[in-house]
Amino acid sequence: MQEVCQKVLALLEDKKDVRFGQWNAKEVEIINPLQLLSAKPVVYLVNMSEANYIKKRDRWLGPIKTWVDAHGGEPILPFSAQFEAKVSSEW
């Protein structure tokens, strides 16, 4: 367990998230109970205007994707809170 904790500490000291480490099944069993936020998967929600969401275009999606790709490449989910509120109120 000490070796795993040292690997975790080394990643954190290098300013890297724990989820980017190379872990085997036994190490994952040790890490999971620690509930480390940097070990959790990340999904980026990008809130867009209703019009841009319907058009499936937004000037910020490109720069946001570039930043996300440079910082781990996790999934990006465009959505529109405005559009979802409008649709849900109609039901």
PDB file of N, CA, C and O in Angstrom:
ATOM      1  N   MET A   1       0.819  -1.192   0.000  1.00  0.00           N
ATOM      2  CA  MET A   1       0.000   0.000   0.000  1.00  0.00           C
ATOM      3  C   MET A   1       0.865   1.259   0.000  1.00  0.00           C
ATOM      4  O   MET A   1       0.506   2.271  -0.602  1.00  0.00           O
ATOM      5  N   GLN A   2       1.985   1.187   0.666  1.00  0.00           N
ATOM      6  CA  GLN A   2       2.862   2.349   0.735  1.00  0.00           C
ATOM      7  C   GLN A   2       3.373   2.739  -0.658  1.00  0.00           C
ATOM      8  O   GLN A   2       3.484   3.924  -0.974  1.00  0.00           O
ATOM      9  N   GLU A   3       3.681   1.737  -1.485  1.00  0.00           N
ATOM     10  CA  GLU A   3       4.184   2.031  -2.828  1.00  0.00           C
ATOM     11  C   GLU A   3       3.117   2.750  -3.661  1.00  0.00           C
ATOM     12  O   GLU A   3       3.417   3.679  -4.411  1.00  0.00           O
ATOM     13  N   VAL A   4       1.875   2.305  -3.514  1.00  0.00           N
ATOM     14  CA  VAL A   4       0.774   2.929  -4.254  1.00  0.00           C
ATOM     15  C   VAL A   4       0.605   4.376  -3.806  1.00  0.00           C
ATOM     16  O   VAL A   4       0.439   5.273  -4.632  1.00  0.00           O
ATOM     17  N   CYS A   5       0.647   4.595  -2.506  1.00  0.00           N
ATOM     18  CA  CYS A   5       0.510   5.952  -1.981  1.00  0.00           C
ATOM     19  C   CYS A   5       1.658   6.844  -2.445  1.00  0.00           C
ATOM     20  O   CYS A   5       1.459   8.033  -2.693  1.00  0.00           O
ATOM     21  N   GLN A   6       2.850   6.281  -2.561  1.00  0.00           N
ATOM     22  CA  GLN A   6       3.984   7.054  -3.061  1.00  0.00           C
ATOM     23  C   GLN A   6       3.796   7.419  -4.530  1.00  0.00           C
ATOM     24  O   GLN A   6       4.149   8.521  -4.951  1.00  0.00           O
ATOM     25  N   LYS A   7       3.229   6.477  -5.320  1.00  0.00           N
ATOM     26  CA  LYS A   7       2.940   6.780  -6.727  1.00  0.00           C
ATOM     27  C   LYS A   7       1.883   7.881  -6.838  1.00  0.00           C
ATOM     28  O   LYS A   7       1.999   8.782  -7.670  1.00  0.00           O
ATOM     29  N   VAL A   8       0.858   7.800  -5.996  1.00  0.00           N
ATOM     30  CA  VAL A   8      -0.186   8.826  -5.982  1.00  0.00           C
ATOM     31  C   VAL A   8       0.424  10.178  -5.625  1.00  0.00           C
ATOM     32  O   VAL A   8       0.169  11.175  -6.302  1.00  0.00           O
ATOM     33  N   LEU A   9       1.223  10.215  -4.572  1.00  0.00           N
ATOM     34  CA  LEU A   9       1.859  11.452  -4.137  1.00  0.00           C
ATOM     35  C   LEU A   9       2.750  12.030  -5.229  1.00  0.00           C
ATOM     36  O   LEU A   9       2.744  13.240  -5.454  1.00  0.00           O
ATOM     37  N   ALA A  10       3.518  11.180  -5.910  1.00  0.00           N
ATOM     38  CA  ALA A  10       4.396  11.653  -6.985  1.00  0.00           C
ATOM     39  C   ALA A  10       3.588  12.303  -8.104  1.00  0.00           C
ATOM     40  O   ALA A  10       3.984  13.346  -8.625  1.00  0.00           O
ATOM     41  N   LEU A  11       2.460  11.700  -8.478  1.00  0.00           N
ATOM     42  CA  LEU A  11       1.609  12.299  -9.510  1.00  0.00           C
ATOM     43  C   LEU A  11       1.087  13.662  -9.061  1.00  0.00           C
ATOM     44  O   LEU A  11       1.128  14.631  -9.819  1.00  0.00           O
ATOM     45  N   LEU A  12       0.600  13.727  -7.833  1.00  0.00           N
ATOM     46  CA  LEU A  12       0.050  14.982  -7.329  1.00  0.00           C
ATOM     47  C   LEU A  12       1.118  16.069  -7.221  1.00  0.00           C
ATOM     48  O   LEU A  12       0.852  17.237  -7.501  1.00  0.00           O
ATOM     49  N   GLU A  13       2.321  15.681  -6.817  1.00  0.00           N
ATOM     50  CA  GLU A  13       3.414  16.658  -6.742  1.00  0.00           C
ATOM     51  C   GLU A  13       3.801  17.171  -8.121  1.00  0.00           C
ATOM     52  O   GLU A  13       4.263  18.304  -8.257  1.00  0.00           O
ATOM     53  N   ASP A  14       3.613  16.334  -9.155  1.00  0.00           N
ATOM     54  CA  ASP A  14       3.877  16.745 -10.542  1.00  0.00           C
ATOM     55  C   ASP A  14       2.692  17.482 -11.149  1.00  0.00           C
ATOM     56  O   ASP A  14       2.685  17.784 -12.343  1.00  0.00           O
ATOM     57  N   LYS A  15       1.676  17.773 -10.313  1.00  0.00           N
ATOM     58  CA  LYS A  15       0.466  18.479 -10.747  1.00  0.00           C
ATOM     59  C   LYS A  15      -0.311  17.697 -11.805  1.00  0.00           C
ATOM     60  O   LYS A  15      -0.886  18.279 -12.725  1.00  0.00           O
ATOM     61  N   LYS A  16      -0.319  16.360 -11.661  1.00  0.00           N
ATOM     62  CA  LYS A  16      -1.070  15.488 -12.567  1.00  0.00           C
ATOM     63  C   LYS A  16      -2.188  14.816 -11.795  1.00  0.00           C
ATOM     64  O   LYS A  16      -2.045  14.509 -10.612  1.00  0.00           O
ATOM     65  N   ASP A  17      -3.293  14.593 -12.469  1.00  0.00           N
ATOM     66  CA  ASP A  17      -4.416  13.904 -11.831  1.00  0.00           C
ATOM     67  C   ASP A  17      -4.118  12.423 -11.687  1.00  0.00           C
ATOM     68  O   ASP A  17      -3.444  11.833 -12.532  1.00  0.00           O
ATOM     69  N   VAL A  18      -4.614  11.831 -10.628  1.00  0.00           N
ATOM     70  CA  VAL A  18      -4.386  10.415 -10.338  1.00  0.00           C
ATOM     71  C   VAL A  18      -4.956   9.533 -11.446  1.00  0.00           C
ATOM     72  O   VAL A  18      -4.414   8.463 -11.723  1.00  0.00           O
ATOM     73  N   ARG A  19      -6.040   9.968 -12.081  1.00  0.00           N
ATOM     74  CA  ARG A  19      -6.655   9.152 -13.137  1.00  0.00           C
ATOM     75  C   ARG A  19      -5.729   8.945 -14.339  1.00  0.00           C
ATOM     76  O   ARG A  19      -5.966   8.043 -15.142  1.00  0.00           O
ATOM     77  N   PHE A  20      -4.687   9.756 -14.476  1.00  0.00           N
ATOM     78  CA  PHE A  20      -3.766   9.607 -15.596  1.00  0.00           C
ATOM     79  C   PHE A  20      -2.605   8.667 -15.288  1.00  0.00           C
ATOM     80  O   PHE A  20      -1.754   8.438 -16.147  1.00  0.00           O
ATOM     81  N   GLY A  21      -2.560   8.123 -14.078  1.00  0.00           N
ATOM     82  CA  GLY A  21      -1.510   7.173 -13.723  1.00  0.00           C
ATOM     83  C   GLY A  21      -1.767   5.809 -14.345  1.00  0.00           C
ATOM     84  O   GLY A  21      -2.892   5.501 -14.739  1.00  0.00           O
ATOM     85  N   GLN A  22      -0.735   5.003 -14.430  1.00  0.00           N
ATOM     86  CA  GLN A  22      -0.853   3.628 -14.929  1.00  0.00           C
ATOM     87  C   GLN A  22      -1.036   2.722 -13.718  1.00  0.00           C
ATOM     88  O   GLN A  22      -0.109   2.524 -12.933  1.00  0.00           O
ATOM     89  N   TRP A  23      -2.235   2.176 -13.575  1.00  0.00           N
ATOM     90  CA  TRP A  23      -2.570   1.397 -12.385  1.00  0.00           C
ATOM     91  C   TRP A  23      -2.983  -0.013 -12.764  1.00  0.00           C
ATOM     92  O   TRP A  23      -3.684  -0.219 -13.755  1.00  0.00           O
ATOM     93  N   ASN A  24      -2.545  -0.985 -11.968  1.00  0.00           N
ATOM     94  CA  ASN A  24      -3.027  -2.355 -12.159  1.00  0.00           C
ATOM     95  C   ASN A  24      -4.245  -2.559 -11.255  1.00  0.00           C
ATOM     96  O   ASN A  24      -4.608  -1.672 -10.482  1.00  0.00           O
ATOM     97  N   ALA A  25      -4.866  -3.722 -11.356  1.00  0.00           N
ATOM     98  CA  ALA A  25      -6.119  -3.982 -10.628  1.00  0.00           C
ATOM     99  C   ALA A  25      -5.938  -3.887  -9.111  1.00  0.00           C
ATOM    100  O   ALA A  25      -6.802  -3.348  -8.420  1.00  0.00           O
ATOM    101  N   LYS A  26      -4.825  -4.406  -8.591  1.00  0.00           N
ATOM    102  CA  LYS A  26      -4.609  -4.346  -7.136  1.00  0.00           C
ATOM    103  C   LYS A  26      -4.422  -2.902  -6.659  1.00  0.00           C
ATOM    104  O   LYS A  26      -4.895  -2.528  -5.586  1.00  0.00           O
ATOM    105  N   GLU A  27      -3.734  -2.107  -7.461  1.00  0.00           N
ATOM    106  CA  GLU A  27      -3.531  -0.707  -7.094  1.00  0.00           C
ATOM    107  C   GLU A  27      -4.865   0.050  -7.104  1.00  0.00           C
ATOM    108  O   GLU A  27      -5.109   0.895  -6.243  1.00  0.00           O
ATOM    109  N   VAL A  28      -5.706  -0.252  -8.061  1.00  0.00           N
ATOM    110  CA  VAL A  28      -7.023   0.390  -8.140  1.00  0.00           C
ATOM    111  C   VAL A  28      -7.852   0.058  -6.901  1.00  0.00           C
ATOM    112  O   VAL A  28      -8.578   0.911  -6.389  1.00  0.00           O
ATOM    113  N   GLU A  29      -7.745  -1.176  -6.424  1.00  0.00           N
ATOM    114  CA  GLU A  29      -8.465  -1.567  -5.204  1.00  0.00           C
ATOM    115  C   GLU A  29      -8.007  -0.755  -3.992  1.00  0.00           C
ATOM    116  O   GLU A  29      -8.792  -0.511  -3.076  1.00  0.00           O
ATOM    117  N   ILE A  30      -6.755  -0.343  -3.986  1.00  0.00           N
ATOM    118  CA  ILE A  30      -6.225   0.471  -2.887  1.00  0.00           C
ATOM    119  C   ILE A  30      -6.647   1.930  -3.059  1.00  0.00           C
ATOM    120  O   ILE A  30      -6.976   2.601  -2.081  1.00  0.00           O
ATOM    121  N   ILE A  31      -6.637   2.415  -4.283  1.00  0.00           N
ATOM    122  CA  ILE A  31      -6.932   3.824  -4.559  1.00  0.00           C
ATOM    123  C   ILE A  31      -8.425   4.143  -4.414  1.00  0.00           C
ATOM    124  O   ILE A  31      -8.777   5.192  -3.874  1.00  0.00           O
ATOM    125  N   ASN A  32      -9.293   3.269  -4.880  1.00  0.00           N
ATOM    126  CA  ASN A  32     -10.732   3.567  -4.884  1.00  0.00           C
ATOM    127  C   ASN A  32     -11.300   3.960  -3.525  1.00  0.00           C
ATOM    128  O   ASN A  32     -12.051   4.934  -3.462  1.00  0.00           O
ATOM    129  N   PRO A  33     -10.987   3.259  -2.429  1.00  0.00           N
ATOM    130  CA  PRO A  33     -11.552   3.668  -1.126  1.00  0.00           C
ATOM    131  C   PRO A  33     -11.073   5.043  -0.648  1.00  0.00           C
ATOM    132  O   PRO A  33     -11.671   5.628   0.255  1.00  0.00           O
ATOM    133  N   LEU A  34     -10.000   5.557  -1.248  1.00  0.00           N
ATOM    134  CA  LEU A  34      -9.488   6.870  -0.842  1.00  0.00           C
ATOM    135  C   LEU A  34     -10.375   8.017  -1.328  1.00  0.00           C
ATOM    136  O   LEU A  34     -10.277   9.134  -0.821  1.00  0.00           O
ATOM    137  N   GLN A  35     -11.246   7.744  -2.315  1.00  0.00           N
ATOM    138  CA  GLN A  35     -12.183   8.744  -2.840  1.00  0.00           C
ATOM    139  C   GLN A  35     -11.478  10.025  -3.311  1.00  0.00           C
ATOM    140  O   GLN A  35     -11.948  11.131  -3.046  1.00  0.00           O
ATOM    141  N   LEU A  36     -10.371   9.866  -3.997  1.00  0.00           N
ATOM    142  CA  LEU A  36      -9.613  11.024  -4.475  1.00  0.00           C
ATOM    143  C   LEU A  36     -10.341  11.684  -5.644  1.00  0.00           C
ATOM    144  O   LEU A  36     -10.702  11.014  -6.611  1.00  0.00           O
ATOM    145  N   LEU A  37     -10.554  12.983  -5.557  1.00  0.00           N
ATOM    146  CA  LEU A  37     -11.241  13.691  -6.642  1.00  0.00           C
ATOM    147  C   LEU A  37     -10.468  13.602  -7.954  1.00  0.00           C
ATOM    148  O   LEU A  37     -11.070  13.495  -9.022  1.00  0.00           O
ATOM    149  N   SER A  38      -9.146  13.646  -7.882  1.00  0.00           N
ATOM    150  CA  SER A  38      -8.366  13.603  -9.117  1.00  0.00           C
ATOM    151  C   SER A  38      -8.295  12.198  -9.708  1.00  0.00           C
ATOM    152  O   SER A  38      -7.700  12.007 -10.769  1.00  0.00           O
ATOM    153  N   ALA A  39      -8.892  11.216  -9.042  1.00  0.00           N
ATOM    154  CA  ALA A  39      -8.968   9.863  -9.594  1.00  0.00           C
ATOM    155  C   ALA A  39     -10.298   9.632 -10.313  1.00  0.00           C
ATOM    156  O   ALA A  39     -10.464   8.631 -11.010  1.00  0.00           O
ATOM    157  N   LYS A  40     -11.235  10.552 -10.145  1.00  0.00           N
ATOM    158  CA  LYS A  40     -12.568  10.408 -10.739  1.00  0.00           C
ATOM    159  C   LYS A  40     -12.538  10.775 -12.221  1.00  0.00           C
ATOM    160  O   LYS A  40     -11.757  11.633 -12.632  1.00  0.00           O
ATOM    161  N   PRO A  41     -13.378  10.133 -13.015  1.00  0.00           N
ATOM    162  CA  PRO A  41     -13.474  10.530 -14.428  1.00  0.00           C
ATOM    163  C   PRO A  41     -14.068  11.935 -14.544  1.00  0.00           C
ATOM    164  O   PRO A  41     -14.806  12.387 -13.669  1.00  0.00           O
ATOM    165  N   VAL A  42     -13.735  12.604 -15.623  1.00  0.00           N
ATOM    166  CA  VAL A  42     -14.192  13.971 -15.844  1.00  0.00           C
ATOM    167  C   VAL A  42     -14.966  14.039 -17.160  1.00  0.00           C
ATOM    168  O   VAL A  42     -14.557  13.462 -18.168  1.00  0.00           O
ATOM    169  N   VAL A  43     -16.087  14.752 -17.129  1.00  0.00           N
ATOM    170  CA  VAL A  43     -16.850  15.064 -18.333  1.00  0.00           C
ATOM    171  C   VAL A  43     -17.081  16.573 -18.301  1.00  0.00           C
ATOM    172  O   VAL A  43     -17.530  17.119 -17.293  1.00  0.00           O
ATOM    173  N   TYR A  44     -16.774  17.235 -19.400  1.00  0.00           N
ATOM    174  CA  TYR A  44     -16.976  18.680 -19.479  1.00  0.00           C
ATOM    175  C   TYR A  44     -18.319  18.976 -20.127  1.00  0.00           C
ATOM    176  O   TYR A  44     -18.565  18.569 -21.262  1.00  0.00           O
ATOM    177  N   LEU A  45     -19.190  19.681 -19.413  1.00  0.00           N
ATOM    178  CA  LEU A  45     -20.468  20.126 -19.948  1.00  0.00           C
ATOM    179  C   LEU A  45     -20.297  21.558 -20.432  1.00  0.00           C
ATOM    180  O   LEU A  45     -19.866  22.432 -19.680  1.00  0.00           O
ATOM    181  N   VAL A  46     -20.636  21.786 -21.684  1.00  0.00           N
ATOM    182  CA  VAL A  46     -20.495  23.116 -22.266  1.00  0.00           C
ATOM    183  C   VAL A  46     -21.889  23.668 -22.516  1.00  0.00           C
ATOM    184  O   VAL A  46     -22.597  23.213 -23.414  1.00  0.00           O
ATOM    185  N   ASN A  47     -22.272  24.646 -21.721  1.00  0.00           N
ATOM    186  CA  ASN A  47     -23.588  25.254 -21.848  1.00  0.00           C
ATOM    187  C   ASN A  47     -23.591  26.238 -23.013  1.00  0.00           C
ATOM    188  O   ASN A  47     -22.739  27.121 -23.101  1.00  0.00           O
ATOM    189  N   MET A  48     -24.561  26.069 -23.902  1.00  0.00           N
ATOM    190  CA  MET A  48     -24.675  26.913 -25.089  1.00  0.00           C
ATOM    191  C   MET A  48     -26.041  27.582 -25.103  1.00  0.00           C
ATOM    192  O   MET A  48     -26.960  27.156 -24.403  1.00  0.00           O
ATOM    193  N   SER A  49     -26.165  28.616 -25.894  1.00  0.00           N
ATOM    194  CA  SER A  49     -27.482  29.222 -26.067  1.00  0.00           C
ATOM    195  C   SER A  49     -28.383  28.237 -26.803  1.00  0.00           C
ATOM    196  O   SER A  49     -27.908  27.299 -27.443  1.00  0.00           O
ATOM    197  N   GLU A  50     -29.682  28.464 -26.701  1.00  0.00           N
ATOM    198  CA  GLU A  50     -30.633  27.586 -27.385  1.00  0.00           C
ATOM    199  C   GLU A  50     -30.387  27.593 -28.893  1.00  0.00           C
ATOM    200  O   GLU A  50     -30.385  26.537 -29.525  1.00  0.00           O
ATOM    201  N   ALA A  51     -30.181  28.765 -29.465  1.00  0.00           N
ATOM    202  CA  ALA A  51     -29.974  28.879 -30.915  1.00  0.00           C
ATOM    203  C   ALA A  51     -28.714  28.139 -31.356  1.00  0.00           C
ATOM    204  O   ALA A  51     -28.731  27.414 -32.350  1.00  0.00           O
ATOM    205  N   ASN A  52     -27.619  28.325 -30.614  1.00  0.00           N
ATOM    206  CA  ASN A  52     -26.375  27.649 -30.983  1.00  0.00           C
ATOM    207  C   ASN A  52     -26.478  26.137 -30.790  1.00  0.00           C
ATOM    208  O   ASN A  52     -25.912  25.369 -31.568  1.00  0.00           O
ATOM    209  N   TYR A  53     -27.190  25.717 -29.765  1.00  0.00           N
ATOM    210  CA  TYR A  53     -27.368  24.277 -29.528  1.00  0.00           C
ATOM    211  C   TYR A  53     -28.153  23.640 -30.683  1.00  0.00           C
ATOM    212  O   TYR A  53     -27.796  22.563 -31.160  1.00  0.00           O
ATOM    213  N   ILE A  54     -29.203  24.298 -31.119  1.00  0.00           N
ATOM    214  CA  ILE A  54     -30.006  23.766 -32.223  1.00  0.00           C
ATOM    215  C   ILE A  54     -29.185  23.749 -33.513  1.00  0.00           C
ATOM    216  O   ILE A  54     -29.278  22.803 -34.295  1.00  0.00           O
ATOM    217  N   LYS A  55     -28.377  24.800 -33.740  1.00  0.00           N
ATOM    218  CA  LYS A  55     -27.519  24.855 -34.934  1.00  0.00           C
ATOM    219  C   LYS A  55     -26.310  23.924 -34.825  1.00  0.00           C
ATOM    220  O   LYS A  55     -25.642  23.635 -35.818  1.00  0.00           O
ATOM    221  N   LYS A  56     -26.040  23.460 -33.597  1.00  0.00           N
ATOM    222  CA  LYS A  56     -24.868  22.625 -33.309  1.00  0.00           C
ATOM    223  C   LYS A  56     -23.568  23.343 -33.655  1.00  0.00           C
ATOM    224  O   LYS A  56     -22.623  22.747 -34.170  1.00  0.00           O
ATOM    225  N   ARG A  57     -23.549  24.655 -33.353  1.00  0.00           N
ATOM    226  CA  ARG A  57     -22.360  25.470 -33.602  1.00  0.00           C
ATOM    227  C   ARG A  57     -22.226  26.488 -32.478  1.00  0.00           C
ATOM    228  O   ARG A  57     -23.217  27.060 -32.024  1.00  0.00           O
ATOM    229  N   ASP A  58     -21.013  26.704 -32.040  1.00  0.00           N
ATOM    230  CA  ASP A  58     -20.740  27.726 -31.038  1.00  0.00           C
ATOM    231  C   ASP A  58     -19.281  28.120 -31.191  1.00  0.00           C
ATOM    232  O   ASP A  58     -18.415  27.262 -31.360  1.00  0.00           O
ATOM    233  N   ARG A  59     -19.012  29.398 -31.133  1.00  0.00           N
ATOM    234  CA  ARG A  59     -17.636  29.855 -31.350  1.00  0.00           C
ATOM    235  C   ARG A  59     -16.678  29.387 -30.274  1.00  0.00           C
ATOM    236  O   ARG A  59     -15.466  29.388 -30.492  1.00  0.00           O
ATOM    237  N   TRP A  60     -17.189  28.984 -29.111  1.00  0.00           N
ATOM    238  CA  TRP A  60     -16.328  28.571 -28.007  1.00  0.00           C
ATOM    239  C   TRP A  60     -16.017  27.076 -28.004  1.00  0.00           C
ATOM    240  O   TRP A  60     -15.095  26.650 -27.309  1.00  0.00           O
ATOM    241  N   LEU A  61     -16.756  26.275 -28.757  1.00  0.00           N
ATOM    242  CA  LEU A  61     -16.516  24.828 -28.732  1.00  0.00           C
ATOM    243  C   LEU A  61     -15.110  24.464 -29.204  1.00  0.00           C
ATOM    244  O   LEU A  61     -14.462  23.604 -28.608  1.00  0.00           O
ATOM    245  N   GLY A  62     -14.641  25.098 -30.251  1.00  0.00           N
ATOM    246  CA  GLY A  62     -13.284  24.818 -30.755  1.00  0.00           C
ATOM    247  C   GLY A  62     -12.205  25.101 -29.719  1.00  0.00           C
ATOM    248  O   GLY A  62     -11.401  24.221 -29.411  1.00  0.00           O
ATOM    249  N   PRO A  63     -12.175  26.331 -29.172  1.00  0.00           N
ATOM    250  CA  PRO A  63     -11.160  26.625 -28.147  1.00  0.00           C
ATOM    251  C   PRO A  63     -11.288  25.748 -26.906  1.00  0.00           C
ATOM    252  O   PRO A  63     -10.283  25.362 -26.310  1.00  0.00           O
ATOM    253  N   ILE A  64     -12.519  25.433 -26.517  1.00  0.00           N
ATOM    254  CA  ILE A  64     -12.707  24.570 -25.344  1.00  0.00           C
ATOM    255  C   ILE A  64     -12.170  23.180 -25.635  1.00  0.00           C
ATOM    256  O   ILE A  64     -11.496  22.592 -24.790  1.00  0.00           O
ATOM    257  N   LYS A  65     -12.457  22.642 -26.818  1.00  0.00           N
ATOM    258  CA  LYS A  65     -11.956  21.311 -27.193  1.00  0.00           C
ATOM    259  C   LYS A  65     -10.431  21.303 -27.228  1.00  0.00           C
ATOM    260  O   LYS A  65      -9.807  20.342 -26.779  1.00  0.00           O
ATOM    261  N   THR A  66      -9.837  22.347 -27.750  1.00  0.00           N
ATOM    262  CA  THR A  66      -8.370  22.445 -27.790  1.00  0.00           C
ATOM    263  C   THR A  66      -7.795  22.391 -26.381  1.00  0.00           C
ATOM    264  O   THR A  66      -6.818  21.685 -26.131  1.00  0.00           O
ATOM    265  N   TRP A  67      -8.407  23.144 -25.454  1.00  0.00           N
ATOM    266  CA  TRP A  67      -7.930  23.145 -24.069  1.00  0.00           C
ATOM    267  C   TRP A  67      -8.112  21.774 -23.418  1.00  0.00           C
ATOM    268  O   TRP A  67      -7.203  21.276 -22.752  1.00  0.00           O
ATOM    269  N   VAL A  68      -9.278  21.167 -23.607  1.00  0.00           N
ATOM    270  CA  VAL A  68      -9.550  19.857 -23.012  1.00  0.00           C
ATOM    271  C   VAL A  68      -8.585  18.813 -23.563  1.00  0.00           C
ATOM    272  O   VAL A  68      -8.066  17.994 -22.805  1.00  0.00           O
ATOM    273  N   ASP A  69      -8.337  18.831 -24.872  1.00  0.00           N
ATOM    274  CA  ASP A  69      -7.390  17.878 -25.473  1.00  0.00           C
ATOM    275  C   ASP A  69      -5.986  18.046 -24.893  1.00  0.00           C
ATOM    276  O   ASP A  69      -5.266  17.065 -24.709  1.00  0.00           O
ATOM    277  N   ALA A  70      -5.603  19.281 -24.608  1.00  0.00           N
ATOM    278  CA  ALA A  70      -4.275  19.531 -24.034  1.00  0.00           C
ATOM    279  C   ALA A  70      -4.199  19.153 -22.559  1.00  0.00           C
ATOM    280  O   ALA A  70      -3.104  19.039 -22.008  1.00  0.00           O
ATOM    281  N   HIS A  71      -5.338  18.957 -21.918  1.00  0.00           N
ATOM    282  CA  HIS A  71      -5.374  18.655 -20.481  1.00  0.00           C
ATOM    283  C   HIS A  71      -6.021  17.311 -20.181  1.00  0.00           C
ATOM    284  O   HIS A  71      -6.653  17.153 -19.136  1.00  0.00           O
ATOM    285  N   GLY A  72      -5.878  16.354 -21.063  1.00  0.00           N
ATOM    286  CA  GLY A  72      -6.357  15.012 -20.768  1.00  0.00           C
ATOM    287  C   GLY A  72      -7.315  14.424 -21.771  1.00  0.00           C
ATOM    288  O   GLY A  72      -7.431  13.202 -21.862  1.00  0.00           O
ATOM    289  N   GLY A  73      -8.003  15.251 -22.526  1.00  0.00           N
ATOM    290  CA  GLY A  73      -8.862  14.758 -23.595  1.00  0.00           C
ATOM    291  C   GLY A  73     -10.133  14.051 -23.159  1.00  0.00           C
ATOM    292  O   GLY A  73     -10.601  13.155 -23.861  1.00  0.00           O
ATOM    293  N   GLU A  74     -10.702  14.422 -22.030  1.00  0.00           N
ATOM    294  CA  GLU A  74     -11.933  13.787 -21.580  1.00  0.00           C
ATOM    295  C   GLU A  74     -13.111  14.208 -22.470  1.00  0.00           C
ATOM    296  O   GLU A  74     -12.990  15.132 -23.274  1.00  0.00           O
ATOM    297  N   PRO A  75     -14.250  13.519 -22.315  1.00  0.00           N
ATOM    298  CA  PRO A  75     -15.411  13.830 -23.158  1.00  0.00           C
ATOM    299  C   PRO A  75     -15.979  15.230 -22.904  1.00  0.00           C
ATOM    300  O   PRO A  75     -15.942  15.746 -21.788  1.00  0.00           O
ATOM    301  N   ILE A  76     -16.500  15.818 -23.969  1.00  0.00           N
ATOM    302  CA  ILE A  76     -17.170  17.113 -23.910  1.00  0.00           C
ATOM    303  C   ILE A  76     -18.618  16.895 -24.326  1.00  0.00           C
ATOM    304  O   ILE A  76     -18.887  16.288 -25.363  1.00  0.00           O
ATOM    305  N   LEU A  77     -19.549  17.391 -23.518  1.00  0.00           N
ATOM    306  CA  LEU A  77     -20.972  17.278 -23.834  1.00  0.00           C
ATOM    307  C   LEU A  77     -21.579  18.667 -23.974  1.00  0.00           C
ATOM    308  O   LEU A  77     -21.811  19.349 -22.975  1.00  0.00           O
ATOM    309  N   PRO A  78     -21.837  19.092 -25.213  1.00  0.00           N
ATOM    310  CA  PRO A  78     -22.549  20.358 -25.379  1.00  0.00           C
ATOM    311  C   PRO A  78     -24.010  20.181 -24.971  1.00  0.00           C
ATOM    312  O   PRO A  78     -24.615  19.147 -25.255  1.00  0.00           O
ATOM    313  N   PHE A  79     -24.576  21.186 -24.308  1.00  0.00           N
ATOM    314  CA  PHE A  79     -25.986  21.165 -23.951  1.00  0.00           C
ATOM    315  C   PHE A  79     -26.458  22.599 -23.804  1.00  0.00           C
ATOM    316  O   PHE A  79     -25.657  23.534 -23.794  1.00  0.00           O
ATOM    317  N   SER A  80     -27.753  22.757 -23.691  1.00  0.00           N
ATOM    318  CA  SER A  80     -28.322  24.079 -23.486  1.00  0.00           C
ATOM    319  C   SER A  80     -29.320  24.003 -22.337  1.00  0.00           C
ATOM    320  O   SER A  80     -30.387  23.404 -22.471  1.00  0.00           O
ATOM    321  N   ALA A  81     -28.974  24.605 -21.226  1.00  0.00           N
ATOM    322  CA  ALA A  81     -29.883  24.634 -20.081  1.00  0.00           C
ATOM    323  C   ALA A  81     -31.153  25.391 -20.456  1.00  0.00           C
ATOM    324  O   ALA A  81     -32.250  25.024 -20.036  1.00  0.00           O
ATOM    325  N   GLN A  82     -30.998  26.436 -21.241  1.00  0.00           N
ATOM    326  CA  GLN A  82     -32.136  27.229 -21.697  1.00  0.00           C
ATOM    327  C   GLN A  82     -33.094  26.360 -22.518  1.00  0.00           C
ATOM    328  O   GLN A  82     -34.305  26.383 -22.295  1.00  0.00           O
ATOM    329  N   PHE A  83     -32.553  25.605 -23.455  1.00  0.00           N
ATOM    330  CA  PHE A  83     -33.377  24.743 -24.303  1.00  0.00           C
ATOM    331  C   PHE A  83     -34.016  23.620 -23.483  1.00  0.00           C
ATOM    332  O   PHE A  83     -35.194  23.315 -23.664  1.00  0.00           O
ATOM    333  N   GLU A  84     -33.258  23.015 -22.599  1.00  0.00           N
ATOM    334  CA  GLU A  84     -33.799  21.927 -21.781  1.00  0.00           C
ATOM    335  C   GLU A  84     -34.911  22.422 -20.857  1.00  0.00           C
ATOM    336  O   GLU A  84     -35.898  21.716 -20.653  1.00  0.00           O
ATOM    337  N   ALA A  85     -34.766  23.623 -20.296  1.00  0.00           N
ATOM    338  CA  ALA A  85     -35.826  24.177 -19.450  1.00  0.00           C
ATOM    339  C   ALA A  85     -37.089  24.421 -20.267  1.00  0.00           C
ATOM    340  O   ALA A  85     -38.201  24.163 -19.806  1.00  0.00           O
ATOM    341  N   LYS A  86     -36.902  24.921 -21.486  1.00  0.00           N
ATOM    342  CA  LYS A  86     -38.046  25.182 -22.358  1.00  0.00           C
ATOM    343  C   LYS A  86     -38.765  23.874 -22.717  1.00  0.00           C
ATOM    344  O   LYS A  86     -39.993  23.804 -22.657  1.00  0.00           O
ATOM    345  N   VAL A  87     -38.011  22.859 -23.083  1.00  0.00           N
ATOM    346  CA  VAL A  87     -38.588  21.575 -23.477  1.00  0.00           C
ATOM    347  C   VAL A  87     -39.258  20.908 -22.282  1.00  0.00           C
ATOM    348  O   VAL A  87     -40.357  20.371 -22.420  1.00  0.00           O
ATOM    349  N   SER A  88     -38.626  20.930 -21.115  1.00  0.00           N
ATOM    350  CA  SER A  88     -39.193  20.253 -19.953  1.00  0.00           C
ATOM    351  C   SER A  88     -40.465  20.956 -19.458  1.00  0.00           C
ATOM    352  O   SER A  88     -41.347  20.307 -18.895  1.00  0.00           O
ATOM    353  N   SER A  89     -40.567  22.261 -19.659  1.00  0.00           N
ATOM    354  CA  SER A  89     -41.766  22.981 -19.221  1.00  0.00           C
ATOM    355  C   SER A  89     -42.965  22.692 -20.136  1.00  0.00           C
ATOM    356  O   SER A  89     -44.116  22.889 -19.748  1.00  0.00           O
ATOM    357  N   GLU A  90     -42.679  22.227 -21.339  1.00  0.00           N
ATOM    358  CA  GLU A  90     -43.745  21.909 -22.293  1.00  0.00           C
ATOM    359  C   GLU A  90     -44.350  20.533 -22.011  1.00  0.00           C
ATOM    360  O   GLU A  90     -45.395  20.209 -22.575  1.00  0.00           O
ATOM    361  N   TRP A  91     -43.745  19.734 -21.179  1.00  0.00           N
ATOM    362  CA  TRP A  91     -44.241  18.381 -20.893  1.00  0.00           C
ATOM    363  C   TRP A  91     -45.166  18.449 -19.784  1.00  0.00           C
ATOM    364  O   TRP A  91     -45.709  17.425 -19.370  1.00  0.00           O
TER     365      TRP A  91
END
